[in-house]
Amino acid sequence: VKSGRDGRVFVRAYDASGKGAKDVVLKFHGSSKSAVMANLLEAPTGTVSAANGEVHLDFHPYEIKTIGFK
């Protein structure tokens, strides 16, 4: 978890098992107006739904995901 240059808070997660994972739920406290998928340099690459304080993600084996919250 880290602060980004554009005022977003970034969370980076990865699959360390090498097996992948379906419907991983990332829960957070507080309100978020938007969430974006980002690359490792924190540049937005797409949107993700952040409803009810949760983000649902699927991971391929060893995949790294970066999510930015505003």
C-alpha positions in Angstrom: 0.0 0.0 0.0 1.4 3.4 -1.0 0.4 6.9 -1.9 0.6 7.8 -5.6 1.7 11.1 -7.2 -1.9 11.8 -8.4 -3.5 11.5 -4.9 -4.6 7.9 -5.3 -3.8 5.2 -2.8 -2.3 2.2 -4.6 -2.5 -1.4 -3.4 -0.3 -4.0 -5.1 -1.2 -7.7 -4.8 0.2 -10.9 -6.3 -0.4 -14.6 -6.5 2.6 -16.2 -4.7 1.2 -19.7 -4.9 1.7 -20.2 -8.6 -1.8 -21.7 -8.9 -3.8 -18.6 -9.7 -7.0 -17.6 -7.8 -10.6 -16.8 -8.7 -12.7 -14.1 -7.1 -10.2 -12.7 -4.6 -12.0 -10.1 -2.5 -10.0 -7.0 -1.4 -11.9 -5.2 1.3 -11.2 -1.7 2.4 -12.5 0.8 5.0 -13.7 4.2 4.1 -15.2 5.5 0.9 -13.7 5.4 -2.5 -15.1 7.3 -5.4 -13.3 5.3 -8.0 -10.8 2.5 -8.6 -8.5 1.8 -11.5 -6.3 -1.0 -12.6 -2.8 0.3 -13.1 0.6 -1.0 -14.3 3.7 -1.2 -12.1 4.4 2.5 -12.9 1.0 3.4 -11.6 -0.4 4.5 -15.0 -4.1 3.6 -15.3 -4.8 0.6 -17.6 -8.5 0.1 -17.0 -11.3 0.4 -14.5 -12.4 -2.0 -11.7 -15.7 -2.0 -9.7 -15.2 -0.9 -6.1 -18.7 -1.5 -4.8 -19.6 -1.7 -1.1 -15.9 -1.4 0.0 -14.8 -4.4 -2.0 -12.9 -5.2 -5.2 -13.2 -8.6 -6.8 -10.1 -9.8 -8.7 -9.0 -13.0 -10.6 -5.3 -13.8 -10.7 -3.3 -15.9 -13.1 -0.3 -17.8 -11.6 2.3 -15.4 -10.2 0.3 -12.4 -11.6 0.8 -9.0 -10.0 -2.1 -6.5 -9.9 -2.0 -2.8 -9.0 -5.2 -1.1 -8.0 -5.5 2.7 -7.4 -8.2 4.1 -5.2 -9.3 7.8 -5.1 
